[in-house]
Amino acid sequence: MKKLEFLTRLSSKSQIVLRKEFRVAMGIQPGAVLRERLENRRVIIETLDVKEEIKKIEKIADMVSKK
């Protein structure tokens, strides 16, 4: 994947817009669930596979209920 880099301004409501170039490159559609995290002064935004996350939670719940 090629490197993309742009300057973005924070709005008065503390919002940023994820540029179209990023959305297209990542295949992000309206309504997509994204994970945000902070690492050493960097904001990391990742797409999240909700179905896969639910499977992980169910597996943990199953393990806990067996104890």
C-alpha positions as CSV (number, residue, x, y, z in Angstrom):
1,M,0.0,0.0,0.0
2,K,1.4,3.4,-0.9
3,K,2.1,6.0,1.7
4,L,-0.5,8.8,2.1
5,E,0.0,11.9,4.1
6,F,-2.0,15.1,4.4
7,L,-2.5,18.0,6.8
8,T,-5.8,18.2,8.6
9,R,-7.3,20.9,10.7
10,L,-9.3,20.2,13.9
11,S,-12.8,21.7,13.7
12,S,-14.3,23.9,16.5
13,K,-16.1,20.8,17.6
14,S,-12.8,18.9,17.9
15,Q,-13.6,16.8,14.9
16,I,-11.4,15.7,11.9
17,V,-12.5,14.4,8.5
18,L,-11.0,11.2,7.3
19,R,-10.0,12.1,3.8
20,K,-11.5,10.4,0.8
21,E,-8.1,9.1,-0.2
22,F,-7.8,7.2,3.1
23,R,-11.3,5.9,3.0
24,V,-10.8,4.6,-0.5
25,A,-7.4,3.0,0.2
26,M,-8.8,1.3,3.3
27,G,-12.2,0.3,1.8
28,I,-14.1,2.2,4.6
29,Q,-17.8,2.8,3.9
30,P,-20.2,5.0,5.9
31,G,-21.2,3.2,9.1
32,A,-17.9,1.3,9.4
33,V,-16.7,0.7,12.9
34,L,-13.2,2.0,13.5
35,R,-10.8,1.5,16.5
36,E,-8.8,4.5,17.7
37,R,-5.8,4.3,20.0
38,L,-3.0,6.6,21.1
39,E,0.6,5.4,20.8
40,N,3.4,7.8,21.7
41,R,1.6,11.0,20.5
42,R,0.3,9.2,17.4
43,V,-3.4,8.5,16.8
44,I,-3.9,5.1,15.2
45,I,-7.2,4.5,13.4
46,E,-7.9,0.9,12.3
47,T,-10.9,-0.7,10.6
48,L,-12.6,-3.2,12.9
49,D,-14.2,-6.4,11.9
50,V,-17.2,-6.4,14.3
51,K,-18.1,-10.1,13.6
52,E,-14.6,-11.2,14.4
53,E,-14.5,-9.1,17.6
54,I,-17.8,-10.7,18.7
55,K,-16.3,-14.1,18.1
56,K,-13.4,-13.2,20.4
57,I,-15.7,-11.9,23.1
58,E,-17.9,-15.0,22.9
59,K,-14.8,-17.2,23.2
60,I,-13.7,-15.4,26.3
61,A,-17.2,-15.5,27.8
62,D,-17.3,-19.3,27.2
63,M,-13.9,-19.8,28.9
64,V,-15.0,-17.7,31.9
65,S,-18.3,-19.5,32.2
66,K,-16.5,-22.9,32.4
67,K,-14.5,-21.9,35.4
